[in-house]
Amino acid sequence: MWGVLFWGTSTGSNISIGYLGLLVLSGRGAGGLNSVPGAIVGGIIIGILQNLSGAYLDQFFPGGVKEIVPFAFMAVFLLFKPYGLWGWERIERV
């Protein structure tokens, strides 16, 4: 996250880079927080889902469905798989 901040200040980007960070968070959460392959697959799934929802749902629900669907997907997905796709389930014995 700090790398994005420093890159943004050096190139003169605007406030929309924060929205990109939120999209990365939803992809990372869906893939698993402690798995790099899960983060890659989660990012691809979120990107495909965002573009498909923008293409098919924006005509029925105008006003930014493309921005909301990735977060709704992440919330519903994490209800059923709380550790993500390839997240590690920690089992502790006392």
N, C-alpha and C positions, 0 to 999 in steps of 0.2 A: 504494500500500500504506500509506503514512503517513497518508493521508486516512482510511482505514478505521480505523486505530489511534486517531487523534484523535477520530473520530466515536464509536468504541466507548467511549472513556474519558469523553466528555461525556454520553453517554446511559446509562451504567451497564450496558453489555452484559456478557455472560459469555464464557467460554472458547470457546464454539462459533463465534465469529466467525473463528477461525483455520481452521476447517474450510471456511468459506465462501471464504476466501482460497485454499485449496488447490483448490477447485472452479473458481475463476476462473483459476487457473494452468492447469488441464487444458483449459479452453475456449480460453484464449489460445494454448496450445501447439498445439492441434489446428488452430486457424485460421491461425496464422502469427504469429510474435513481432513482426514489424515491419509489420503490416497491420491497420488499424482495422476495415475491413469483414470481414476474415478472423476477427478476434476476435469480432465480433458474430455471424457465422454459426457459428463454433466454439462460442460460448456457447449458442446456440439448439440446436445439435446435441447438446451435452452435457446440456442441460436435458431435451430430449425423450427422449434415451437413458436418463437417470436415472429419469424417471417411468415409462417403458415397462418398464424392468427391475424397478422396484418393483412394478408392477401384475402382471406376468406371471411373473417369476422368484422372487419372495419366497415364493410358495406351494410351490415345489419345493425351494428352498434358503433356509430361514429363517435369519435372523441377520444381515441387513445387506448383501444383494447390491446394494441401491440405492446404498450408499456406495462400493462397490468397483468397479462397472462403469465409471464415467467414467474412472478412472485406468487400468484395463485397456485400455479403448478407446484412450486417448491413447497408451499404450505401443505397442500393435499398429499404430495409425495412423501413428505417427512412424517405425516401422520401414520403411514403404513410401514415405512422403512426409516426409523428415526436416525440411523447411522449412515444413511445414504446408500448409494449403489455398492461401493466397495469399502465402506467405513468399517473400522474394527470395533467389535462389540467387546467392551471391557468387562471381564468377569472377575469379581473380587471375592475371595473367600476369607472369612474372618476366623 
